[in-house]
Structure formats: structure tokens, C-alpha cells
Amino acid sequence: MCSSPKTNLAAATPKVPFRSFMASMTLAQRQHFAQVANRADDRRQIREDRLKGQHNMPEAKPVNVTGHNNNSFINKLIHFCQQHLVV
């Protein structure tokens, strides 16, 4: 009977029962593992929030060569001229 279904030997259940890697750890090791995993999760969450925030940020105002906002530079220049120059 060539067309009869055959068993798949690759899908056979393993002889050794499945054990979690956490089962072989001591309580202190599990606590340390949890702390490290929680810190990594916090960093990932912060990074994701930062990336989400970049998409929603408004356009930045133009900046001059010195790195200052153009409007504040001009306002300071006008204020300086009014105080120190006689027109």
C-alpha cells in the first residue's frame, strides 16, 4: 500500500521531558535574571517611546551658524543697539 499514511519519525516526542532553564537556577540567580531582564525591558520601552516622539515632533526653527535661534539673536542685537548706539 504505497498511498497509506506513514508516521513522521521527526515529529516524535522527545524521551527527555522539557525543563525550563529557570528550573536549574537558584532563587538568587532567578532574581538577578529578573532584574536584568526588567532593566532591559525598561531601556527598550524608553527607546520605543523616544522613536515614537520623533515622528510627532514639530519642525525645528532655523538656527544660525552660532547655534542660536535666529529670532532671539536678532532681538538681542536690536536690544544691544538700542542701549549702546546713539542713532
HTML snippet that shows the backbone in 3Dmol.js (N, CA, C, O; Angstrom):
<script src="https://3Dmol.org/build/3Dmol-min.js"></script>
<div id="view" style="width:600px;height:400px;position:relative"></div>
<script>
const pdb = `
ATOM      1  N   MET A   1       0.817  -1.166   0.000  1.00  0.00           N
ATOM      2  CA  MET A   1       0.000   0.000   0.000  1.00  0.00           C
ATOM      3  C   MET A   1       0.876   1.250   0.000  1.00  0.00           C
ATOM      4  O   MET A   1       1.272   1.738   1.059  1.00  0.00           O
ATOM      5  N   CYS A   2       1.158   1.734  -1.119  1.00  0.00           N
ATOM      6  CA  CYS A   2       2.030   2.888  -1.258  1.00  0.00           C
ATOM      7  C   CYS A   2       1.362   4.179  -0.803  1.00  0.00           C
ATOM      8  O   CYS A   2       2.052   5.095  -0.355  1.00  0.00           O
ATOM      9  N   SER A   3       0.066   4.275  -0.904  1.00  0.00           N
ATOM     10  CA  SER A   3      -0.604   5.527  -0.580  1.00  0.00           C
ATOM     11  C   SER A   3      -1.051   5.601   0.878  1.00  0.00           C
ATOM     12  O   SER A   3      -1.678   6.584   1.273  1.00  0.00           O
ATOM     13  N   SER A   4      -0.751   4.612   1.664  1.00  0.00           N
ATOM     14  CA  SER A   4      -1.172   4.663   3.066  1.00  0.00           C
ATOM     15  C   SER A   4      -0.317   5.672   3.833  1.00  0.00           C
ATOM     16  O   SER A   4       0.875   5.800   3.555  1.00  0.00           O
ATOM     17  N   PRO A   5      -0.903   6.389   4.793  1.00  0.00           N
ATOM     18  CA  PRO A   5      -0.151   7.402   5.535  1.00  0.00           C
ATOM     19  C   PRO A   5       0.958   6.764   6.366  1.00  0.00           C
ATOM     20  O   PRO A   5       0.789   5.687   6.938  1.00  0.00           O
ATOM     21  N   LYS A   6       2.075   7.442   6.417  1.00  0.00           N
ATOM     22  CA  LYS A   6       3.231   6.976   7.180  1.00  0.00           C
ATOM     23  C   LYS A   6       3.407   7.868   8.408  1.00  0.00           C
ATOM     24  O   LYS A   6       3.021   9.037   8.392  1.00  0.00           O
ATOM     25  N   THR A   7       3.975   7.330   9.441  1.00  0.00           N
ATOM     26  CA  THR A   7       4.266   8.135  10.626  1.00  0.00           C
ATOM     27  C   THR A   7       5.500   8.985  10.360  1.00  0.00           C
ATOM     28  O   THR A   7       6.420   8.570   9.655  1.00  0.00           O
ATOM     29  N   ASN A   8       5.503  10.155  10.925  1.00  0.00           N
ATOM     30  CA  ASN A   8       6.637  11.056  10.781  1.00  0.00           C
ATOM     31  C   ASN A   8       7.534  10.857  11.994  1.00  0.00           C
ATOM     32  O   ASN A   8       7.192  11.275  13.100  1.00  0.00           O
ATOM     33  N   LEU A   9       8.665  10.228  11.790  1.00  0.00           N
ATOM     34  CA  LEU A   9       9.563   9.949  12.903  1.00  0.00           C
ATOM     35  C   LEU A   9      10.218  11.221  13.439  1.00  0.00           C
ATOM     36  O   LEU A   9      10.607  11.261  14.606  1.00  0.00           O
ATOM     37  N   ALA A  10      10.348  12.254  12.616  1.00  0.00           N
ATOM     38  CA  ALA A  10      10.960  13.502  13.067  1.00  0.00           C
ATOM     39  C   ALA A  10      10.064  14.225  14.062  1.00  0.00           C
ATOM     40  O   ALA A  10      10.556  15.010  14.873  1.00  0.00           O
ATOM     41  N   ALA A  11       8.769  13.978  14.017  1.00  0.00           N
ATOM     42  CA  ALA A  11       7.836  14.658  14.906  1.00  0.00           C
ATOM     43  C   ALA A  11       7.592  13.878  16.187  1.00  0.00           C
ATOM     44  O   ALA A  11       6.711  14.237  16.968  1.00  0.00           O
ATOM     45  N   ALA A  12       8.345  12.831  16.415  1.00  0.00           N
ATOM     46  CA  ALA A  12       8.156  12.027  17.622  1.00  0.00           C
ATOM     47  C   ALA A  12       8.505  12.850  18.854  1.00  0.00           C
ATOM     48  O   ALA A  12       9.400  13.694  18.807  1.00  0.00           O
ATOM     49  N   THR A  13       7.814  12.611  19.937  1.00  0.00           N
ATOM     50  CA  THR A  13       8.066  13.354  21.166  1.00  0.00           C
ATOM     51  C   THR A  13       9.416  12.956  21.746  1.00  0.00           C
ATOM     52  O   THR A  13       9.811  11.794  21.650  1.00  0.00           O
ATOM     53  N   PRO A  14      10.124  13.898  22.343  1.00  0.00           N
ATOM     54  CA  PRO A  14      11.432  13.579  22.909  1.00  0.00           C
ATOM     55  C   PRO A  14      11.295  12.675  24.139  1.00  0.00           C
ATOM     56  O   PRO A  14      10.288  12.711  24.846  1.00  0.00           O
ATOM     57  N   LYS A  15      12.306  11.887  24.367  1.00  0.00           N
ATOM     58  CA  LYS A  15      12.299  10.973  25.513  1.00  0.00           C
ATOM     59  C   LYS A  15      12.509  11.726  26.830  1.00  0.00           C
ATOM     60  O   LYS A  15      11.990  11.318  27.869  1.00  0.00           O
ATOM     61  N   VAL A  16      13.273  12.829  26.787  1.00  0.00           N
ATOM     62  CA  VAL A  16      13.556  13.612  27.986  1.00  0.00           C
ATOM     63  C   VAL A  16      12.474  14.678  28.126  1.00  0.00           C
ATOM     64  O   VAL A  16      12.206  15.403  27.168  1.00  0.00           O
ATOM     65  N   PRO A  17      11.849  14.791  29.288  1.00  0.00           N
ATOM     66  CA  PRO A  17      10.812  15.817  29.450  1.00  0.00           C
ATOM     67  C   PRO A  17      11.424  17.222  29.383  1.00  0.00           C
ATOM     68  O   PRO A  17      12.580  17.431  29.751  1.00  0.00           O
ATOM     69  N   PHE A  18      10.633  18.159  28.914  1.00  0.00           N
ATOM     70  CA  PHE A  18      11.084  19.542  28.765  1.00  0.00           C
ATOM     71  C   PHE A  18      11.251  20.177  30.135  1.00  0.00           C
ATOM     72  O   PHE A  18      10.374  20.065  30.991  1.00  0.00           O
ATOM     73  N   ARG A  19      12.392  20.853  30.340  1.00  0.00           N
ATOM     74  CA  ARG A  19      12.633  21.586  31.580  1.00  0.00           C
ATOM     75  C   ARG A  19      13.035  23.007  31.231  1.00  0.00           C
ATOM     76  O   ARG A  19      13.845  23.235  30.333  1.00  0.00           O
ATOM     77  N   SER A  20      12.473  23.934  31.933  1.00  0.00           N
ATOM     78  CA  SER A  20      12.813  25.335  31.727  1.00  0.00           C
ATOM     79  C   SER A  20      14.235  25.583  32.216  1.00  0.00           C
ATOM     80  O   SER A  20      14.695  24.938  33.158  1.00  0.00           O
ATOM     81  N   PHE A  21      14.928  26.518  31.575  1.00  0.00           N
ATOM     82  CA  PHE A  21      16.279  26.838  32.028  1.00  0.00           C
ATOM     83  C   PHE A  21      16.242  27.507  33.394  1.00  0.00           C
ATOM     84  O   PHE A  21      17.237  27.493  34.119  1.00  0.00           O
ATOM     85  N   MET A  22      15.098  28.097  33.753  1.00  0.00           N
ATOM     86  CA  MET A  22      14.970  28.733  35.061  1.00  0.00           C
ATOM     87  C   MET A  22      14.895  27.688  36.182  1.00  0.00           C
ATOM     88  O   MET A  22      15.208  27.996  37.332  1.00  0.00           O
ATOM     89  N   ALA A  23      14.487  26.474  35.861  1.00  0.00           N
ATOM     90  CA  ALA A  23      14.335  25.448  36.883  1.00  0.00           C
ATOM     91  C   ALA A  23      15.681  25.067  37.494  1.00  0.00           C
ATOM     92  O   ALA A  23      15.735  24.640  38.647  1.00  0.00           O
ATOM     93  N   SER A  24      16.756  25.216  36.741  1.00  0.00           N
ATOM     94  CA  SER A  24      18.066  24.835  37.259  1.00  0.00           C
ATOM     95  C   SER A  24      18.751  25.978  38.002  1.00  0.00           C
ATOM     96  O   SER A  24      19.855  25.793  38.516  1.00  0.00           O
ATOM     97  N   MET A  25      18.124  27.157  38.073  1.00  0.00           N
ATOM     98  CA  MET A  25      18.723  28.308  38.750  1.00  0.00           C
ATOM     99  C   MET A  25      18.311  28.358  40.213  1.00  0.00           C
ATOM    100  O   MET A  25      17.244  27.881  40.599  1.00  0.00           O
ATOM    101  N   THR A  26      19.187  28.948  41.012  1.00  0.00           N
ATOM    102  CA  THR A  26      18.838  29.184  42.408  1.00  0.00           C
ATOM    103  C   THR A  26      17.926  30.402  42.487  1.00  0.00           C
ATOM    104  O   THR A  26      17.736  31.110  41.497  1.00  0.00           O
ATOM    105  N   LEU A  27      17.367  30.641  43.660  1.00  0.00           N
ATOM    106  CA  LEU A  27      16.480  31.787  43.842  1.00  0.00           C
ATOM    107  C   LEU A  27      17.226  33.095  43.565  1.00  0.00           C
ATOM    108  O   LEU A  27      16.688  33.986  42.906  1.00  0.00           O
ATOM    109  N   ALA A  28      18.449  33.215  44.059  1.00  0.00           N
ATOM    110  CA  ALA A  28      19.231  34.438  43.844  1.00  0.00           C
ATOM    111  C   ALA A  28      19.518  34.637  42.357  1.00  0.00           C
ATOM    112  O   ALA A  28      19.460  35.763  41.861  1.00  0.00           O
ATOM    113  N   GLN A  29      19.826  33.561  41.649  1.00  0.00           N
ATOM    114  CA  GLN A  29      20.092  33.670  40.215  1.00  0.00           C
ATOM    115  C   GLN A  29      18.835  34.084  39.455  1.00  0.00           C
ATOM    116  O   GLN A  29      18.909  34.883  38.521  1.00  0.00           O
ATOM    117  N   ARG A  30      17.686  33.547  39.849  1.00  0.00           N
ATOM    118  CA  ARG A  30      16.428  33.930  39.193  1.00  0.00           C
ATOM    119  C   ARG A  30      16.104  35.393  39.451  1.00  0.00           C
ATOM    120  O   ARG A  30      15.641  36.096  38.553  1.00  0.00           O
ATOM    121  N   GLN A  31      16.348  35.858  40.685  1.00  0.00           N
ATOM    122  CA  GLN A  31      16.086  37.266  40.998  1.00  0.00           C
ATOM    123  C   GLN A  31      17.002  38.185  40.194  1.00  0.00           C
ATOM    124  O   GLN A  31      16.560  39.210  39.675  1.00  0.00           O
ATOM    125  N   HIS A  32      18.276  37.814  40.093  1.00  0.00           N
ATOM    126  CA  HIS A  32      19.220  38.619  39.308  1.00  0.00           C
ATOM    127  C   HIS A  32      18.809  38.624  37.835  1.00  0.00           C
ATOM    128  O   HIS A  32      18.848  39.666  37.180  1.00  0.00           O
ATOM    129  N   PHE A  33      18.420  37.473  37.325  1.00  0.00           N
ATOM    130  CA  PHE A  33      17.972  37.382  35.936  1.00  0.00           C
ATOM    131  C   PHE A  33      16.762  38.285  35.706  1.00  0.00           C
ATOM    132  O   PHE A  33      16.686  38.978  34.691  1.00  0.00           O
ATOM    133  N   ALA A  34      15.820  38.279  36.642  1.00  0.00           N
ATOM    134  CA  ALA A  34      14.619  39.105  36.511  1.00  0.00           C
ATOM    135  C   ALA A  34      14.974  40.593  36.544  1.00  0.00           C
ATOM    136  O   ALA A  34      14.396  41.377  35.791  1.00  0.00           O
ATOM    137  N   GLN A  35      15.914  40.992  37.402  1.00  0.00           N
ATOM    138  CA  GLN A  35      16.323  42.396  37.473  1.00  0.00           C
ATOM    139  C   GLN A  35      16.957  42.849  36.159  1.00  0.00           C
ATOM    140  O   GLN A  35      16.647  43.927  35.652  1.00  0.00           O
ATOM    141  N   VAL A  36      17.840  42.026  35.616  1.00  0.00           N
ATOM    142  CA  VAL A  36      18.498  42.370  34.353  1.00  0.00           C
ATOM    143  C   VAL A  36      17.472  42.443  33.228  1.00  0.00           C
ATOM    144  O   VAL A  36      17.516  43.354  32.401  1.00  0.00           O
ATOM    145  N   ALA A  37      16.557  41.494  33.199  1.00  0.00           N
ATOM    146  CA  ALA A  37      15.530  41.485  32.152  1.00  0.00           C
ATOM    147  C   ALA A  37      14.613  42.699  32.278  1.00  0.00           C
ATOM    148  O   ALA A  37      14.217  43.279  31.266  1.00  0.00           O
ATOM    149  N   ASN A  38      14.275  43.087  33.493  1.00  0.00           N
ATOM    150  CA  ASN A  38      13.415  44.255  33.693  1.00  0.00           C
ATOM    151  C   ASN A  38      14.115  45.540  33.259  1.00  0.00           C
ATOM    152  O   ASN A  38      13.492  46.413  32.654  1.00  0.00           O
ATOM    153  N   ARG A  39      15.416  45.660  33.567  1.00  0.00           N
ATOM    154  CA  ARG A  39      16.156  46.846  33.123  1.00  0.00           C
ATOM    155  C   ARG A  39      16.220  46.905  31.601  1.00  0.00           C
ATOM    156  O   ARG A  39      16.076  47.975  31.010  1.00  0.00           O
ATOM    157  N   ALA A  40      16.436  45.761  30.972  1.00  0.00           N
ATOM    158  CA  ALA A  40      16.481  45.724  29.511  1.00  0.00           C
ATOM    159  C   ALA A  40      15.127  46.104  28.925  1.00  0.00           C
ATOM    160  O   ALA A  40      15.060  46.812  27.920  1.00  0.00           O
ATOM    161  N   ASP A  41      14.059  45.641  29.543  1.00  0.00           N
ATOM    162  CA  ASP A  41      12.719  45.982  29.071  1.00  0.00           C
ATOM    163  C   ASP A  41      12.449  47.478  29.228  1.00  0.00           C
ATOM    164  O   ASP A  41      11.838  48.099  28.358  1.00  0.00           O
ATOM    165  N   ASP A  42      12.907  48.053  30.341  1.00  0.00           N
ATOM    166  CA  ASP A  42      12.738  49.494  30.552  1.00  0.00           C
ATOM    167  C   ASP A  42      13.492  50.291  29.489  1.00  0.00           C
ATOM    168  O   ASP A  42      12.962  51.258  28.942  1.00  0.00           O
ATOM    169  N   ARG A  43      14.736  49.882  29.195  1.00  0.00           N
ATOM    170  CA  ARG A  43      15.509  50.580  28.162  1.00  0.00           C
ATOM    171  C   ARG A  43      14.828  50.472  26.804  1.00  0.00           C
ATOM    172  O   ARG A  43      14.788  51.443  26.048  1.00  0.00           O
ATOM    173  N   ARG A  44      14.294  49.300  26.494  1.00  0.00           N
ATOM    174  CA  ARG A  44      13.607  49.113  25.218  1.00  0.00           C
ATOM    175  C   ARG A  44      12.372  49.999  25.144  1.00  0.00           C
ATOM    176  O   ARG A  44      12.093  50.595  24.104  1.00  0.00           O
ATOM    177  N   GLN A  45      11.634  50.087  26.241  1.00  0.00           N
ATOM    178  CA  GLN A  45      10.428  50.918  26.265  1.00  0.00           C
ATOM    179  C   GLN A  45      10.779  52.391  26.083  1.00  0.00           C
ATOM    180  O   GLN A  45      10.091  53.109  25.357  1.00  0.00           O
ATOM    181  N   ILE A  46      11.847  52.844  26.740  1.00  0.00           N
ATOM    182  CA  ILE A  46      12.280  54.235  26.597  1.00  0.00           C
ATOM    183  C   ILE A  46      12.686  54.512  25.157  1.00  0.00           C
ATOM    184  O   ILE A  46      12.337  55.551  24.596  1.00  0.00           O
ATOM    185  N   ARG A  47      13.424  53.581  24.559  1.00  0.00           N
ATOM    186  CA  ARG A  47      13.864  53.753  23.173  1.00  0.00           C
ATOM    187  C   ARG A  47      12.667  53.811  22.227  1.00  0.00           C
ATOM    188  O   ARG A  47      12.643  54.633  21.311  1.00  0.00           O
ATOM    189  N   GLU A  48      11.678  52.949  22.439  1.00  0.00           N
ATOM    190  CA  GLU A  48      10.486  52.959  21.588  1.00  0.00           C
ATOM    191  C   GLU A  48       9.705  54.257  21.760  1.00  0.00           C
ATOM    192  O   GLU A  48       9.216  54.821  20.781  1.00  0.00           O
ATOM    193  N   ASP A  49       9.584  54.735  23.003  1.00  0.00           N
ATOM    194  CA  ASP A  49       8.876  55.995  23.243  1.00  0.00           C
ATOM    195  C   ASP A  49       9.597  57.155  22.570  1.00  0.00           C
ATOM    196  O   ASP A  49       8.961  58.046  22.007  1.00  0.00           O
ATOM    197  N   ARG A  50      10.928  57.144  22.629  1.00  0.00           N
ATOM    198  CA  ARG A  50      11.710  58.205  22.006  1.00  0.00           C
ATOM    199  C   ARG A  50      11.519  58.181  20.492  1.00  0.00           C
ATOM    200  O   ARG A  50      11.390  59.232  19.865  1.00  0.00           O
ATOM    201  N   LEU A  51      11.501  56.994  19.909  1.00  0.00           N
ATOM    202  CA  LEU A  51      11.305  56.892  18.465  1.00  0.00           C
ATOM    203  C   LEU A  51       9.904  57.334  18.064  1.00  0.00           C
ATOM    204  O   LEU A  51       9.732  57.964  17.021  1.00  0.00           O
ATOM    205  N   LYS A  52       8.908  57.016  18.871  1.00  0.00           N
ATOM    206  CA  LYS A  52       7.543  57.467  18.586  1.00  0.00           C
ATOM    207  C   LYS A  52       7.465  58.980  18.667  1.00  0.00           C
ATOM    208  O   LYS A  52       6.780  59.610  17.861  1.00  0.00           O
ATOM    209  N   GLY A  53       8.158  59.568  19.629  1.00  0.00           N
ATOM    210  CA  GLY A  53       8.139  61.012  19.818  1.00  0.00           C
ATOM    211  C   GLY A  53       8.786  61.758  18.672  1.00  0.00           C
ATOM    212  O   GLY A  53       8.392  62.887  18.380  1.00  0.00           O
ATOM    213  N   GLN A  54       9.765  61.163  18.015  1.00  0.00           N
ATOM    214  CA  GLN A  54      10.436  61.833  16.908  1.00  0.00           C
ATOM    215  C   GLN A  54       9.503  62.019  15.729  1.00  0.00           C
ATOM    216  O   GLN A  54       9.630  62.997  14.993  1.00  0.00           O
ATOM    217  N   HIS A  55       8.577  61.109  15.536  1.00  0.00           N
ATOM    218  CA  HIS A  55       7.654  61.223  14.413  1.00  0.00           C
ATOM    219  C   HIS A  55       6.629  62.325  14.647  1.00  0.00           C
ATOM    220  O   HIS A  55       6.103  62.889  13.687  1.00  0.00           O
ATOM    221  N   ASN A  56       6.339  62.640  15.902  1.00  0.00           N
ATOM    222  CA  ASN A  56       5.306  63.618  16.217  1.00  0.00           C
ATOM    223  C   ASN A  56       5.867  64.988  16.574  1.00  0.00           C
ATOM    224  O   ASN A  56       5.099  65.897  16.892  1.00  0.00           O
ATOM    225  N   MET A  57       7.189  65.160  16.529  1.00  0.00           N
ATOM    226  CA  MET A  57       7.782  66.427  16.931  1.00  0.00           C
ATOM    227  C   MET A  57       7.553  67.485  15.853  1.00  0.00           C
ATOM    228  O   MET A  57       7.610  67.173  14.663  1.00  0.00           O
ATOM    229  N   PRO A  58       7.295  68.734  16.251  1.00  0.00           N
ATOM    230  CA  PRO A  58       7.129  69.799  15.264  1.00  0.00           C
ATOM    231  C   PRO A  58       8.458  70.133  14.603  1.00  0.00           C
ATOM    232  O   PRO A  58       9.525  69.769  15.097  1.00  0.00           O
ATOM    233  N   GLU A  59       8.375  70.820  13.494  1.00  0.00           N
ATOM    234  CA  GLU A  59       9.578  71.218  12.773  1.00  0.00           C
ATOM    235  C   GLU A  59      10.421  72.147  13.638  1.00  0.00           C
ATOM    236  O   GLU A  59       9.885  73.008  14.336  1.00  0.00           O
ATOM    237  N   ALA A  60      11.724  71.973  13.593  1.00  0.00           N
ATOM    238  CA  ALA A  60      12.625  72.820  14.365  1.00  0.00           C
ATOM    239  C   ALA A  60      12.760  74.176  13.688  1.00  0.00           C
ATOM    240  O   ALA A  60      12.694  74.280  12.463  1.00  0.00           O
ATOM    241  N   LYS A  61      12.948  75.210  14.495  1.00  0.00           N
ATOM    242  CA  LYS A  61      13.136  76.549  13.953  1.00  0.00           C
ATOM    243  C   LYS A  61      14.533  76.641  13.354  1.00  0.00           C
ATOM    244  O   LYS A  61      15.439  75.938  13.803  1.00  0.00           O
ATOM    245  N   PRO A  62      14.727  77.496  12.345  1.00  0.00           N
ATOM    246  CA  PRO A  62      16.055  77.623  11.746  1.00  0.00           C
ATOM    247  C   PRO A  62      17.065  78.136  12.766  1.00  0.00           C
ATOM    248  O   PRO A  62      16.742  78.950  13.632  1.00  0.00           O
ATOM    249  N   VAL A  63      18.273  77.649  12.646  1.00  0.00           N
ATOM    250  CA  VAL A  63      19.338  78.007  13.576  1.00  0.00           C
ATOM    251  C   VAL A  63      20.463  78.639  12.780  1.00  0.00           C
ATOM    252  O   VAL A  63      20.801  78.175  11.691  1.00  0.00           O
ATOM    253  N   ASN A  64      21.046  79.706  13.330  1.00  0.00           N
ATOM    254  CA  ASN A  64      22.142  80.356  12.614  1.00  0.00           C
ATOM    255  C   ASN A  64      23.448  79.614  12.867  1.00  0.00           C
ATOM    256  O   ASN A  64      23.459  78.578  13.532  1.00  0.00           O
ATOM    257  N   VAL A  65      24.545  80.142  12.340  1.00  0.00           N
ATOM    258  CA  VAL A  65      25.834  79.466  12.396  1.00  0.00           C
ATOM    259  C   VAL A  65      26.309  79.261  13.829  1.00  0.00           C
ATOM    260  O   VAL A  65      26.956  78.257  14.125  1.00  0.00           O
ATOM    261  N   THR A  66      26.000  80.191  14.717  1.00  0.00           N
ATOM    262  CA  THR A  66      26.475  80.079  16.092  1.00  0.00           C
ATOM    263  C   THR A  66      25.650  79.098  16.910  1.00  0.00           C
ATOM    264  O   THR A  66      25.997  78.810  18.055  1.00  0.00           O
ATOM    265  N   GLY A  67      24.565  78.580  16.344  1.00  0.00           N
ATOM    266  CA  GLY A  67      23.756  77.604  17.049  1.00  0.00           C
ATOM    267  C   GLY A  67      22.608  78.207  17.821  1.00  0.00           C
ATOM    268  O   GLY A  67      21.898  77.483  18.521  1.00  0.00           O
ATOM    269  N   HIS A  68      22.397  79.518  17.718  1.00  0.00           N
ATOM    270  CA  HIS A  68      21.296  80.165  18.418  1.00  0.00           C
ATOM    271  C   HIS A  68      20.107  80.318  17.491  1.00  0.00           C
ATOM    272  O   HIS A  68      20.251  80.347  16.269  1.00  0.00           O
ATOM    273  N   ASN A  69      18.961  80.413  18.074  1.00  0.00           N
ATOM    274  CA  ASN A  69      17.750  80.656  17.307  1.00  0.00           C
ATOM    275  C   ASN A  69      17.864  82.032  16.660  1.00  0.00           C
ATOM    276  O   ASN A  69      18.257  82.990  17.325  1.00  0.00           O
ATOM    277  N   ASN A  70      17.529  82.147  15.380  1.00  0.00           N
ATOM    278  CA  ASN A  70      17.681  83.412  14.649  1.00  0.00           C
ATOM    279  C   ASN A  70      16.883  84.540  15.285  1.00  0.00           C
ATOM    280  O   ASN A  70      17.387  85.658  15.391  1.00  0.00           O
ATOM    281  N   ASN A  71      15.668  84.279  15.706  1.00  0.00           N
ATOM    282  CA  ASN A  71      14.836  85.337  16.274  1.00  0.00           C
ATOM    283  C   ASN A  71      15.444  85.889  17.554  1.00  0.00           C
ATOM    284  O   ASN A  71      15.466  87.105  17.747  1.00  0.00           O
ATOM    285  N   SER A  72      15.928  85.038  18.417  1.00  0.00           N
ATOM    286  CA  SER A  72      16.485  85.538  19.667  1.00  0.00           C
ATOM    287  C   SER A  72      17.773  86.316  19.407  1.00  0.00           C
ATOM    288  O   SER A  72      18.051  87.291  20.105  1.00  0.00           O
ATOM    289  N   PHE A  73      18.552  85.909  18.427  1.00  0.00           N
ATOM    290  CA  PHE A  73      19.782  86.630  18.097  1.00  0.00           C
ATOM    291  C   PHE A  73      19.458  88.038  17.601  1.00  0.00           C
ATOM    292  O   PHE A  73      20.089  89.010  18.015  1.00  0.00           O
ATOM    293  N   ILE A  74      18.490  88.135  16.729  1.00  0.00           N
ATOM    294  CA  ILE A  74      18.111  89.448  16.192  1.00  0.00           C
ATOM    295  C   ILE A  74      17.530  90.324  17.300  1.00  0.00           C
ATOM    296  O   ILE A  74      17.831  91.516  17.372  1.00  0.00           O
ATOM    297  N   ASN A  75      16.714  89.747  18.149  1.00  0.00           N
ATOM    298  CA  ASN A  75      16.151  90.517  19.263  1.00  0.00           C
ATOM    299  C   ASN A  75      17.245  91.022  20.191  1.00  0.00           C
ATOM    300  O   ASN A  75      17.191  92.163  20.649  1.00  0.00           O
ATOM    301  N   LYS A  76      18.231  90.191  20.470  1.00  0.00           N
ATOM    302  CA  LYS A  76      19.339  90.619  21.324  1.00  0.00           C
ATOM    303  C   LYS A  76      20.156  91.716  20.643  1.00  0.00           C
ATOM    304  O   LYS A  76      20.594  92.664  21.294  1.00  0.00           O
ATOM    305  N   LEU A  77      20.356  91.584  19.345  1.00  0.00           N
ATOM    306  CA  LEU A  77      21.111  92.590  18.601  1.00  0.00           C
ATOM    307  C   LEU A  77      20.378  93.936  18.610  1.00  0.00           C
ATOM    308  O   LEU A  77      20.995  94.981  18.813  1.00  0.00           O
ATOM    309  N   ILE A  78      19.084  93.904  18.392  1.00  0.00           N
ATOM    310  CA  ILE A  78      18.295  95.142  18.420  1.00  0.00           C
ATOM    311  C   ILE A  78      18.346  95.765  19.803  1.00  0.00           C
ATOM    312  O   ILE A  78      18.511  96.978  19.935  1.00  0.00           O
ATOM    313  N   HIS A  79      18.207  94.949  20.827  1.00  0.00           N
ATOM    314  CA  HIS A  79      18.252  95.450  22.204  1.00  0.00           C
ATOM    315  C   HIS A  79      19.624  96.070  22.502  1.00  0.00           C
ATOM    316  O   HIS A  79      19.704  97.129  23.124  1.00  0.00           O
ATOM    317  N   PHE A  80      20.687  95.416  22.064  1.00  0.00           N
ATOM    318  CA  PHE A  80      22.041  95.935  22.278  1.00  0.00           C
ATOM    319  C   PHE A  80      22.222  97.279  21.571  1.00  0.00           C
ATOM    320  O   PHE A  80      22.762  98.226  22.142  1.00  0.00           O
ATOM    321  N   CYS A  81      21.764  97.345  20.327  1.00  0.00           N
ATOM    322  CA  CYS A  81      21.906  98.590  19.558  1.00  0.00           C
ATOM    323  C   CYS A  81      21.127  99.730  20.203  1.00  0.00           C
ATOM    324  O   CYS A  81      21.602 100.866  20.231  1.00  0.00           O
ATOM    325  N   GLN A  82      19.956  99.444  20.713  1.00  0.00           N
ATOM    326  CA  GLN A  82      19.154 100.480  21.354  1.00  0.00           C
ATOM    327  C   GLN A  82      19.829 100.994  22.618  1.00  0.00           C
ATOM    328  O   GLN A  82      19.713 102.177  22.940  1.00  0.00           O
ATOM    329  N   GLN A  83      20.524 100.136  23.332  1.00  0.00           N
ATOM    330  CA  GLN A  83      21.164 100.557  24.576  1.00  0.00           C
ATOM    331  C   GLN A  83      22.481 101.285  24.334  1.00  0.00           C
ATOM    332  O   GLN A  83      22.781 102.258  25.026  1.00  0.00           O
ATOM    333  N   HIS A  84      23.272 100.831  23.364  1.00  0.00           N
ATOM    334  CA  HIS A  84      24.644 101.300  23.259  1.00  0.00           C
ATOM    335  C   HIS A  84      24.925 102.232  22.082  1.00  0.00           C
ATOM    336  O   HIS A  84      25.972 102.879  22.055  1.00  0.00           O
ATOM    337  N   LEU A  85      24.047 102.314  21.140  1.00  0.00           N
ATOM    338  CA  LEU A  85      24.302 103.176  19.987  1.00  0.00           C
ATOM    339  C   LEU A  85      23.362 104.368  20.012  1.00  0.00           C
ATOM    340  O   LEU A  85      22.186 104.259  20.361  1.00  0.00           O
ATOM    341  N   VAL A  86      23.908 105.488  19.638  1.00  0.00           N
ATOM    342  CA  VAL A  86      23.096 106.696  19.553  1.00  0.00           C
ATOM    343  C   VAL A  86      22.740 106.880  18.090  1.00  0.00           C
ATOM    344  O   VAL A  86      23.614 107.043  17.239  1.00  0.00           O
ATOM    345  N   VAL A  87      21.470 106.853  17.815  1.00  0.00           N
ATOM    346  CA  VAL A  87      21.033 106.970  16.427  1.00  0.00           C
ATOM    347  C   VAL A  87      20.383 108.299  16.205  1.00  0.00           C
ATOM    348  O   VAL A  87      19.944 108.593  15.093  1.00  0.00           O
TER     349      VAL A  87
END
`;
const viewer = $3Dmol.createViewer("view");
viewer.addModel(pdb, "pdb");
viewer.setStyle({}, {cartoon: {color: "spectrum"}});
viewer.zoomTo();
viewer.render();
</script>
